């Protein structure tokens, strides 16, 4: 069995919704498709697809294997494209959607260098803190703080770090510093897209949730940060959002013994063949400018 060919056929059958449609897409006979899928399932020792008269559906093992197959084929396509285009100039429009705070703090300050290096690329940047179907909306890329939830997308992690709790020096001088997560019930808190239930690491290594009485709800990461700096109240988000304010003393990191790992900041893009070089250039750029790592908590 040609395992690479089997992966290609398996992915096409899933995406086309059936053996006959997959065969037509690949321009081979349905019997050849059936034989390759059967050989693949025999090789793996499990059923990947459930057949019906109209469609095929993935089994649980099939779901897992499909995601892996898409990743392998996409990575190979990207490598081939990069080698073929190594000496060509990347050109064209790249549409991306990112959180407002990521754009202001991370992306925009680095744009001059990117545009100098890539004069043929035009960036069309949209700002949103809410979920966007990037395939439906026609985006090439999206930056988000969430786990992979869509098998149609590839996820590349830009940054990992803790979920931290902060307040301004002025707020702490007026209201005191909470010593435990439970102390937050007596403080003004700013909530946003992460909701009013904040999670903390327990001393025994588990996690606990603390219900916060929101003084104000700001449904934008950037405004949560601005509110915390202005002394509105205590805020919680990823270290990435607050890192520059912490470094410059505008915010203080509190409740550090109870910090937990945050969902990583990632770039998502459609899993498709021949990723355009202009898109690969933007992905590489995002990886480079997101390379900062948090300092260990000292308080």
VOVOBA-635945 format. One line per 10 residues: number of its first residue (from 1); their letters; for each residue x, y, z of N, C-alpha, C, O, CB. Coordinates in steps of 0.05 Angstrom, whole numbers. Glycine has a CB too. Example, Ala and Ser with C-alpha at 12.3 -4.5 7.8 and 13.67 -1.06 7.14 Angstrom:
// VOVOBA-635945
1	as	264,-114,156,246,-90,156,264,-66,156,285,-66,169,226,-89,181 | 257,-45,142,273,-21,143,258,1,157,268,23,161,282,-12,114
***
This chain:
// VOVOBA-635945
1	xxxxxxxxxx	17,-24,0,0,0,0,17,25,0,36,28,16,-19,0,25 | 11,43,-18,25,69,-18,11,87,3,-11,97,-2,23,83,-47 | 24,90,26,11,104,48,6,133,42,-15,144,50,29,102,73 | 23,146,27,19,174,20,-6,177,2,-23,194,6,44,186,6 | -8,159,-18,-31,160,-36,-56,153,-20,-77,165,-26,-27,140,-59 | -54,135,-1,-78,127,15,-87,151,32,-111,155,34,-71,104,33 | -69,166,43,-76,190,58,-91,210,40,-111,222,48,-51,203,71 | -80,215,16,-93,233,-2,-121,225,-10,-140,241,-10,-76,236,-28 | -124,199,-15,-151,188,-22,-170,190,2,-193,198,-2,-149,159,-32 | -160,183,25,-177,184,49,-187,213,54,-211,217,59,-161,174,74
11	xxxxxxxxxx	-169,233,53,-177,260,57,-197,269,36,-217,283,43,-153,279,57 | -193,262,11,-211,270,-10,-239,258,-6,-259,271,-10,-200,263,-37 | -240,233,1,-266,219,6,-281,233,28,-305,238,26,-262,190,13 | -267,240,50,-280,254,72,-290,281,63,-313,289,69,-261,257,96 | -274,296,49,-281,324,41,-302,324,20,-318,343,18,-257,339,32 | -303,304,3,-324,303,-18,-349,289,-9,-370,290,-22,-313,288,-43 | -348,275,14,-371,263,26,-379,236,16,-401,226,22,-394,281,22 | -362,223,0,-368,196,-10,-347,185,-28,-329,199,-37,-394,197,-25 | -348,159,-33,-328,145,-49,-330,153,-78,-310,158,-91,-331,115,-46 | -354,155,-88,-358,162,-117,-349,191,-122,-335,196,-141,-387,158,-125
21	xxxxxxxxxx	-358,209,-104,-350,237,-108,-319,240,-105,-307,255,-119,-364,255,-87 | -308,225,-86,-279,226,-83,-264,216,-107,-244,227,-116,-270,210,-58 | -275,194,-118,-262,183,-142,-263,202,-166,-244,205,-181,-276,156,-150 | -286,216,-169,-289,236,-190,-269,259,-186,-257,268,-205,-318,247,-191 | -266,268,-161,-248,289,-156,-219,281,-162,-203,298,-173,-249,297,-126 | -212,256,-157,-185,247,-161,-181,236,-189,-158,230,-198,-178,226,-141 | -203,233,-204,-202,222,-232,-192,193,-232,-175,186,-249,-185,239,-249 | -201,177,-213,-195,149,-212,-221,134,-208,-242,146,-204,-174,142,-189 | -221,107,-210,-245,92,-208,-254,89,-179,-238,89,-161,-241,64,-220 | -281,87,-175,-291,82,-147,-279,57,-135,-275,56,-111,-321,81,-148
31	xxxxxxxxxx	-275,36,-151,-264,11,-140,-236,16,-129,-228,4,-109,-265,-11,-161 | -220,32,-143,-193,38,-133,-194,53,-107,-178,48,-89,-178,55,-154 | -213,71,-104,-216,86,-79,-224,66,-57,-213,67,-35,-238,108,-82 | -244,49,-62,-253,30,-42,-230,12,-33,-227,7,-10,-276,13,-53 | -214,3,-52,-192,-15,-46,-171,-1,-29,-160,-13,-10,-179,-25,-72 | -165,24,-34,-145,39,-19,-155,44,10,-140,41,29,-138,66,-33 | -180,52,13,-191,56,40,-191,31,56,-184,31,79,-219,68,38 | -199,9,43,-199,-17,57,-171,-25,66,-167,-35,88,-211,-39,39 | -152,-20,48,-124,-27,55,-114,-9,78,-100,-19,96,-105,-24,31 | -122,16,78,-114,34,99,-126,26,126,-112,25,146,-122,63,93
41	xxxxxxxxxx	-152,19,126,-165,10,151,-153,-16,161,-149,-20,185,-195,6,146 | -146,-34,142,-133,-59,150,-105,-54,162,-97,-67,182,-130,-78,126 | -91,-35,150,-64,-28,161,-66,-17,189,-49,-23,206,-51,-8,142 | -86,0,194,-90,12,220,-104,-6,240,-103,-2,264,-105,38,217 | -118,-26,230,-132,-44,247,-157,-32,260,-165,-39,282,-115,-53,269 | -170,-13,245,-194,-1,255,-210,11,232,-200,16,211,-187,21,276 | -236,14,237,-253,26,217,-252,57,219,-255,68,240,-282,17,220 | -247,70,196,-245,99,195,-271,112,186,-277,134,194,-222,106,177 | -286,98,169,-310,110,156,-334,91,160,-331,67,158,-305,115,127 | -357,104,165,-382,89,165,-396,94,139,-402,118,132,-399,97,189
51	xxxxxxxxxx	-402,73,123,-414,77,97,-444,76,99,-456,61,115,-405,55,78 | -457,93,83,-486,92,79,-492,95,50,-473,97,33,-500,115,96 | -517,94,42,-524,95,14,-518,122,1,-513,124,-23,-553,88,10 | -518,143,18,-514,170,7,-487,182,14,-475,196,-2,-536,187,17 | -478,178,39,-453,191,48,-436,173,64,-445,151,73,-460,217,64 | -412,181,69,-395,168,89,-391,187,113,-390,211,109,-368,159,77 | -389,176,136,-384,193,160,-360,181,175,-354,157,173,-408,194,179 | -346,198,189,-322,190,203,-329,176,230,-347,185,244,-304,213,209 | -316,154,236,-317,143,263,-301,160,282,-288,179,273,-308,113,263 | -301,153,307,-284,168,327,-255,166,319,-240,186,319,-288,158,355
61	xxxxxxxxxx	-246,141,312,-218,138,304,-213,153,277,-192,163,272,-211,108,301 | -234,153,260,-231,167,235,-227,196,239,-212,209,224,-255,162,218 | -242,208,258,-239,237,264,-210,243,271,-198,262,261,-258,246,286 | -199,227,289,-171,231,298,-152,229,275,-134,245,272,-164,211,320 | -156,208,259,-137,203,237,-140,224,215,-120,231,203,-142,175,225 | -164,233,211,-168,254,190,-153,280,197,-140,291,180,-198,260,187 | -154,288,223,-140,312,231,-110,309,227,-96,327,217,-146,319,260 | -100,285,234,-71,279,230,-64,279,200,-43,289,192,-63,253,243 | -81,267,184,-76,265,155,-75,293,142,-57,298,126,-96,247,142 | -94,310,150,-95,337,139,-69,352,147,-58,366,130,-120,352,150
71	xxxxxxxxxx	-61,349,172,-36,363,181,-12,353,166,4,370,157,-32,358,211 | -9,327,162,14,316,148,14,326,119,35,335,109,14,285,148 | -9,324,105,-10,332,77,-6,362,74,7,371,55,-36,323,65 | -17,377,92,-14,406,91,15,414,95,25,431,81,-32,420,111 | 28,402,115,56,409,120,73,402,96,92,417,90,66,394,145 | 68,379,84,83,372,60,79,391,37,97,400,23,76,343,51 | 53,399,33,47,419,12,61,445,17,72,457,-2,16,423,10 | 61,454,42,74,479,49,104,477,43,116,496,32,69,486,78 | 116,455,51,145,452,46,151,452,17,171,465,8,155,425,59 | 135,438,1,140,438,-28,137,466,-40,153,475,-57,120,419,-42
81	xxxxxxxxxx	116,480,-31,111,507,-41,134,526,-34,143,542,-50,85,519,-30 | 144,524,-9,166,541,-1,191,536,-17,206,554,-24,171,538,29 | 197,510,-22,221,503,-38,218,514,-66,237,526,-77,225,473,-38 | 194,510,-79,190,519,-106,192,550,-108,202,560,-128,163,510,-116 | 182,563,-88,180,593,-89,203,607,-74,201,631,-69,154,602,-78 | 224,592,-67,245,603,-50,258,628,-62,266,646,-48,266,582,-45 | 259,628,-89,273,651,-102,253,671,-114,261,689,-128,291,641,-123 | 227,667,-109,207,685,-120,199,706,-99,203,702,-75,183,670,-131 | 187,728,-109,178,749,-91,149,744,-83,132,740,-101,182,777,-104 | 143,745,-57,116,742,-48,100,767,-55,109,790,-49,115,736,-18
91	xxxxxxxxxx	77,764,-67,61,786,-75,31,780,-70,23,757,-70,65,794,-105 | 16,802,-66,-13,799,-64,-24,807,-38,-10,817,-20,-20,770,-69 | -51,804,-35,-66,812,-12,-68,790,8,-74,767,1,-94,822,-20 | -64,796,34,-68,777,56,-88,789,75,-84,810,87,-41,769,70 | -111,775,79,-132,785,97,-130,770,123,-130,745,123,-161,781,84 | -128,784,145,-127,771,171,-144,786,191,-149,810,189,-97,771,181 | -153,771,211,-170,782,232,-156,775,259,-148,753,264,-199,770,232 | -153,796,276,-138,793,300,-152,809,323,-167,827,317,-109,803,297 | -146,802,348,-157,818,370,-145,846,369,-122,850,361,-151,805,397 | -161,865,378,-152,893,378,-126,897,394,-108,911,385,-174,912,389
101	xxxxxxxxxx	-125,884,417,-101,888,434,-76,876,421,-55,888,423,-106,874,461 | -79,854,407,-56,842,393,-47,860,371,-23,864,367,-63,814,382 | -66,873,357,-58,891,336,-44,915,347,-23,923,336,-83,900,321 | -54,927,368,-42,952,378,-15,947,391,4,962,386,-61,965,399 | -13,926,408,11,922,423,33,907,408,56,912,410,5,907,449 | 24,887,392,43,869,379,48,873,350,70,875,341,34,841,384 | 26,875,334,29,876,305,37,904,295,57,906,281,3,869,293 | 22,924,301,26,951,289,54,962,293,66,972,274,6,970,300 | 66,959,317,94,970,320,114,956,302,135,968,296,102,967,349 | 109,932,293,128,917,277,123,919,247,138,909,231,128,888,285
111	xxxxxxxxxx	101,933,239,94,934,211,115,947,193,118,937,170,68,948,208 | 128,968,201,148,980,183,169,960,173,176,960,150,162,1003,197 | 179,943,192,199,924,184,188,903,164,201,896,145,211,909,209 | 163,894,170,151,874,152,147,886,124,153,872,104,124,865,163 | 137,910,122,132,922,96,157,928,81,158,926,56,115,948,99 | 179,935,96,205,939,82,215,912,70,226,912,49,225,950,103 | 210,890,85,220,864,76,202,852,54,211,836,38,222,845,99 | 177,860,54,158,848,35,141,870,21,117,872,26,139,829,51 | 154,884,3,140,907,-10,117,898,-28,100,914,-35,160,923,-26 | 117,872,-36,96,863,-54,71,854,-40,52,847,-53,107,841,-71
121	xxxxxxxxxx	71,853,-13,48,843,2,32,866,13,43,885,24,58,824,25 | 6,864,10,-13,884,22,-29,869,44,-40,848,39,-32,896,0 | -29,881,68,-44,869,90,-71,883,93,-72,908,94,-28,872,116 | -92,867,95,-119,877,101,-126,866,128,-135,843,131,-140,868,78 | -123,883,149,-125,874,177,-152,882,188,-159,906,188,-102,886,194 | -166,863,199,-192,867,212,-188,862,242,-174,843,249,-215,850,200 | -201,878,259,-199,875,288,-225,865,300,-246,877,296,-190,902,300 | -223,843,314,-247,832,327,-239,815,351,-220,799,349,-264,815,307 | -254,817,373,-249,800,396,-269,778,398,-269,763,417,-250,817,422 | -286,775,378,-306,753,378,-299,732,357,-282,737,340,-334,765,372
131	xxxxxxxxxx	-312,709,359,-306,687,342,-314,694,313,-336,705,308,-321,661,351 | -297,687,294,-303,692,266,-297,666,250,-277,653,254,-285,715,255 | -316,659,233,-311,636,215,-294,646,191,-304,658,173,-339,624,204 | -268,641,193,-250,653,174,-253,642,146,-248,656,126,-221,649,183 | -262,617,144,-267,606,117,-291,619,104,-290,628,81,-270,575,118 | -313,621,119,-337,633,109,-333,663,102,-343,673,82,-360,630,129 | -317,677,119,-313,705,115,-290,711,96,-285,735,90,-308,718,142 | -276,691,87,-255,695,67,-229,706,77,-214,719,63,-265,713,47 | -223,700,103,-197,709,114,-175,688,109,-181,664,107,-199,714,144 | -151,697,106,-128,679,103,-118,669,130,-109,646,132,-105,692,88
141	xxxxxxxxxx	-120,686,150,-109,680,177,-126,692,199,-141,711,194,-80,691,179 | -124,680,222,-137,692,246,-119,687,270,-108,665,273,-165,681,251 | -115,707,287,-101,704,312,-122,702,334,-139,720,336,-80,727,317 | -120,681,351,-140,677,372,-127,664,397,-107,650,394,-163,660,362 | -139,669,420,-131,655,445,-152,634,450,-170,637,466,-129,675,469 | -149,611,437,-167,589,441,-155,563,430,-136,564,414,-195,594,428 | -165,540,439,-156,515,429,-168,510,401,-187,522,392,-164,492,448 | -155,491,387,-165,483,360,-192,470,363,-195,450,378,-145,464,346 | -212,480,349,-239,470,350,-251,464,322,-273,454,320,-258,489,364 | -235,468,302,-246,466,274,-225,450,258,-203,459,253,-251,494,261
151	xxxxxxxxxx	-233,426,250,-215,408,235,-207,419,208,-189,409,195,-227,380,232 | -221,440,198,-215,452,173,-191,471,175,-181,480,154,-239,467,162 | -182,477,199,-161,497,204,-136,484,214,-136,463,228,-171,518,223 | -113,496,208,-88,489,220,-82,510,242,-87,533,238,-65,489,198 | -71,500,264,-64,518,286,-34,518,290,-21,497,291,-78,508,313 | -22,542,291,6,546,298,7,563,323,-2,586,323,23,559,274 | 19,553,344,20,567,369,41,590,367,64,585,360,27,548,392 | 32,614,373,50,637,373,63,641,400,86,648,402,34,662,365 | 48,636,421,58,642,448,43,626,469,19,623,468,55,672,453 | 58,616,489,46,604,513,54,621,537,76,632,538,56,574,516
161	xxxxxxxxxx	37,621,557,43,637,581,21,634,601,0,621,595,48,666,574 | 24,646,625,4,643,646,-20,662,642,-18,682,629,16,647,672 | -42,654,654,-65,672,658,-59,687,684,-56,675,705,-93,657,659 | -57,714,682,-49,729,706,-70,749,715,-88,756,699,-22,744,700 | -68,757,740,-86,776,752,-71,801,758,-49,799,769,-100,764,777 | -81,824,752,-66,849,755,-84,872,766,-109,870,765,-54,858,728 | -71,892,775,-85,917,783,-64,939,782,-40,934,782,-97,915,812 | -73,964,781,-55,987,780,-44,992,808,-57,986,828,-69,1012,768 | -20,1004,810,-10,1012,836,-29,1030,851,-32,1028,876,17,1026,833 | -43,1049,837,-61,1067,850,-85,1052,862,-94,1058,884,-71,1088,830
171	xxxxxxxxxx	-96,1032,847,-118,1017,857,-110,1001,882,-125,1001,902,-129,997,836 | -86,989,882,-77,973,905,-72,991,929,-76,982,952,-52,957,898 | -62,1015,924,-58,1033,947,-84,1041,960,-84,1045,985,-43,1059,937 | -105,1044,945,-131,1052,956,-147,1028,968,-160,1031,989,-148,1065,935 | -145,1005,956,-162,982,963,-147,959,976,-160,940,985,-177,973,939 | -121,959,976,-106,937,986,-103,915,965,-116,914,945,-119,926,1011 | -85,896,971,-79,875,952,-91,849,962,-87,840,985,-48,871,949 | -107,835,945,-119,809,953,-96,789,956,-77,788,941,-139,800,932 | -99,772,976,-79,752,982,-87,724,972,-70,707,967,-73,751,1012 | -113,720,968,-123,694,958,-144,700,937,-155,722,937,-134,676,981
181	xxxxxxxxxx	-150,681,919,-171,686,900,-198,693,912,-213,708,901,-175,661,882 | -204,681,936,-229,687,949,-232,716,958,-254,727,960,-233,669,973 | -209,729,962,-209,758,970,-221,775,948,-229,798,953,-181,767,977 | -221,766,923,-231,782,901,-261,789,903,-270,808,891,-226,767,875 | -275,774,920,-304,780,923,-308,807,936,-330,819,935,-318,758,940 | -287,818,949,-289,844,962,-276,866,945,-272,888,956,-277,843,988 | -269,860,921,-256,880,903,-272,886,879,-289,870,870,-228,869,895 | -267,910,867,-278,916,841,-263,901,820,-238,902,819,-277,947,836 | -277,887,803,-264,871,782,-275,878,754,-298,885,751,-269,841,788 | -257,877,735,-263,882,707,-265,855,693,-246,840,693,-242,901,693
191	xxxxxxxxxx	-288,849,681,-291,825,666,-295,831,637,-302,853,629,-314,808,677 | -289,810,620,-291,814,591,-298,788,578,-316,774,587,-265,825,580 | -284,782,556,-291,758,540,-286,732,555,-297,712,547,-274,759,514 | -270,732,576,-265,707,591,-287,702,611,-287,681,624,-238,708,604 | -305,721,615,-328,716,633,-323,724,661,-301,734,668,-336,688,631 | -343,720,678,-342,728,706,-334,705,725,-335,708,750,-368,740,715 | -326,683,714,-316,661,731,-287,657,725,-279,647,704,-332,634,725 | -270,666,743,-241,665,740,-231,639,752,-239,631,774,-227,690,752 | -212,627,738,-201,601,748,-172,606,758,-157,621,747,-201,580,726 | -166,592,779,-139,594,792,-129,566,798,-144,547,801,-141,611,818
201	xxxxxxxxxx	-102,564,800,-89,540,808,-90,538,839,-84,557,853,-60,538,798 | -98,515,849,-99,510,878,-71,502,887,-54,493,871,-119,489,886 | -66,505,912,-39,498,923,-32,469,919,-9,462,918,-37,506,952 | -53,452,918,-48,423,914,-44,415,885,-40,392,878,-70,407,926 | -46,435,867,-41,430,838,-66,429,822,-64,431,797,-27,405,835 | -90,427,834,-114,427,819,-122,455,811,-106,474,813,-137,414,834 | -147,459,802,-158,485,795,-184,490,810,-199,472,816,-161,488,765 | -189,516,815,-214,524,827,-225,548,812,-210,564,801,-211,530,857 | -252,550,812,-265,573,799,-275,592,821,-287,583,841,-287,563,781 | -272,618,816,-281,638,834,-301,656,819,-294,667,798,-258,655,847
211	xxxxxxxxxx	-325,659,829,-345,676,817,-339,705,824,-338,712,847,-374,668,826 | -336,722,803,-328,750,807,-353,767,805,-370,763,787,-307,758,786 | -355,787,823,-376,807,821,-366,829,803,-350,846,812,-385,817,849 | -374,830,778,-363,849,759,-371,877,766,-395,883,768,-372,842,731 | -351,895,769,-357,924,771,-364,935,744,-380,954,742,-333,939,784 | -351,924,723,-356,933,696,-349,910,677,-330,895,682,-340,959,689 | -363,908,655,-358,888,635,-348,902,610,-363,918,598,-383,870,629 | -324,896,601,-312,908,578,-306,886,558,-288,870,562,-287,925,584 | -321,885,536,-319,862,518,-298,867,496,-302,862,472,-346,857,504 | -275,876,505,-252,881,488,-227,878,505,-225,891,526,-253,909,474
221	xxxxxxxxxx	-208,861,497,-184,857,512,-169,883,516,-158,888,538,-167,837,499 | -168,900,496,-153,925,498,-166,943,519,-152,957,533,-152,938,471 | -193,944,520,-206,961,539,-204,949,568,-203,965,587,-235,964,532 | -203,923,570,-197,911,597,-170,921,606,-167,928,630,-198,880,596 | -150,920,589,-123,929,596,-123,959,603,-112,967,623,-103,924,573 | -136,976,587,-138,1004,592,-152,1010,619,-143,1027,634,-152,1019,569 | -173,995,624,-188,999,649,-171,992,673,-172,1006,694,-213,982,650 | -155,970,671,-138,963,693,-116,984,698,-111,991,721,-124,935,688 | -104,994,676,-84,1015,679,-96,1040,692,-82,1054,707,-71,1021,651 | -121,1047,685,-133,1071,695,-142,1068,724,-151,1087,737,-157,1078,678
231	xxxxxxxxxx	-140,1044,736,-147,1040,764,-176,1033,768,-186,1035,790,-140,1064,779 | -190,1025,747,-218,1018,750,-222,994,769,-240,994,785,-231,1011,722 | -204,974,767,-206,951,784,-186,930,777,-167,934,762,-234,940,783 | -191,906,788,-173,882,783,-182,869,757,-206,868,751,-175,862,807 | -162,860,741,-168,848,716,-152,822,713,-132,818,726,-161,866,692 | -162,804,697,-148,779,691,-149,773,662,-170,775,648,-161,756,707 | -126,766,651,-123,758,623,-96,744,619,-83,738,639,-127,783,604 | -88,741,594,-63,728,589,-40,748,595,-43,772,594,-61,719,559 | -17,736,602,7,753,607,13,770,582,23,792,585,31,735,614 | 7,759,559,14,773,534,0,800,533,12,820,523,5,756,510
241	xxxxxxxxxx	-25,802,542,-40,827,541,-27,848,558,-27,872,551,-69,822,549 | -18,840,582,-9,860,602,21,864,602,31,880,618,-18,851,629 | 37,849,586,65,848,590,80,875,589,98,880,605,77,830,569 | 72,893,571,86,919,569,79,937,592,96,952,602,79,932,542 | 54,935,602,47,952,625,60,942,650,67,958,667,16,951,628 | 64,916,652,79,905,675,108,914,674,119,922,695,77,874,676 | 120,913,651,148,920,648,153,950,655,174,957,664,158,914,620 | 133,967,649,136,995,653,123,1005,679,121,1029,684,124,1011,630 | 113,986,696,104,993,722,75,1004,724,67,1013,745,121,1013,734 | 61,1003,701,33,1013,702,14,994,714,-8,1001,723,24,1020,674
251	xxxxxxxxxx	22,968,715,5,947,728,23,930,746,47,928,742,-9,930,707 | 10,918,766,24,900,785,12,873,783,-13,870,782,22,911,814 | 28,853,781,20,825,780,13,815,808,31,815,825,41,807,766 | -11,805,813,-19,797,839,-29,767,838,-33,756,817,-42,815,851 | -32,756,862,-41,728,864,-24,708,848,-34,689,837,-70,725,855 | 2,714,847,20,697,830,22,668,839,25,651,821,48,709,831 | 19,661,865,20,632,872,-3,616,860,-2,592,860,21,629,902 | -23,630,851,-47,616,842,-51,617,811,-72,610,801,-72,628,855 | -30,626,797,-32,628,768,-33,601,755,-20,582,764,-9,645,757 | -48,599,733,-50,575,717,-41,581,688,-39,604,681,-78,563,718
261	xxxxxxxxxx	-37,560,673,-29,564,645,-53,573,629,-75,562,631,-18,538,633 | -49,593,612,-71,604,595,-73,588,569,-54,574,562,-66,634,589 | -95,590,556,-98,579,529,-78,594,511,-76,618,513,-127,582,518 | -63,580,495,-42,593,479,-54,613,459,-76,610,449,-25,573,465 | -38,633,452,-44,651,430,-34,638,405,-11,631,402,-31,680,434 | -52,634,385,-45,619,361,-55,633,336,-72,651,337,-58,591,362 | -42,626,314,-52,635,288,-65,611,275,-54,589,274,-29,647,270 | -89,615,264,-105,594,251,-107,601,221,-110,625,214,-133,591,264 | -106,581,204,-110,585,175,-121,560,162,-117,538,172,-83,594,162 | -135,563,140,-148,540,127,-128,519,119,-106,525,109,-164,549,103
271	xxxxxxxxxx	-135,494,124,-119,471,116,-123,466,86,-142,451,79,-125,446,133 | -106,477,70,-110,474,41,-82,470,28,-62,477,39,-124,498,28 | -83,459,4,-58,454,-10,-46,480,-19,-60,501,-23,-64,436,-34 | -20,479,-23,-6,502,-35,-12,528,-22,-22,547,-34,-13,504,-65 | -6,530,4,-9,555,19,7,577,4,31,573,1,0,552,48 | -5,599,-4,9,619,-18,33,630,-2,32,632,22,-9,643,-25 | 54,636,-17,78,645,-3,73,671,12,86,675,33,101,649,-23 | 56,688,2,50,713,17,38,707,44,43,721,63,31,731,0 | 21,686,46,9,678,71,31,666,90,31,672,114,-14,658,67 | 48,649,78,70,638,94,88,660,106,97,657,128,86,619,77
281	xxxxxxxxxx	92,681,90,109,703,100,96,716,124,110,723,143,113,723,77 | 70,720,123,56,733,146,57,714,170,61,724,193,27,740,138 | 53,688,166,54,669,189,82,670,202,84,672,226,48,641,179 | 103,670,186,130,671,196,135,697,212,148,697,233,151,669,173 | 124,719,201,126,745,214,112,744,242,123,754,261,114,767,197 | 88,733,243,74,731,268,88,714,289,89,721,312,45,720,264 | 100,692,279,116,675,297,140,691,309,146,688,332,125,650,283 | 152,707,292,176,721,300,170,743,321,184,746,340,190,734,276 | 148,758,316,142,780,334,128,771,360,124,787,378,125,801,320 | 121,745,361,108,735,385,127,718,401,118,701,417,83,719,377
291	xxxxxxxxx	152,721,398,172,704,410,178,711,439,192,695,453,197,704,395 | 168,733,450,173,740,478,163,718,496,143,706,490,160,767,484 | 176,715,519,168,696,538,165,709,565,181,727,571,187,672,540 | 146,701,582,142,715,608,165,710,627,176,688,629,117,706,620 | 172,731,642,191,727,664,177,712,687,153,715,691,201,755,674 | 192,695,702,179,682,725,168,702,745,180,723,749,199,664,738 | 145,696,757,133,713,777,152,715,801,163,695,810,105,703,786 | 156,740,810,175,745,832,161,753,858,174,755,879,195,766,825 | 135,757,857,121,766,881,108,743,895,95,747,916,100,788,873
***
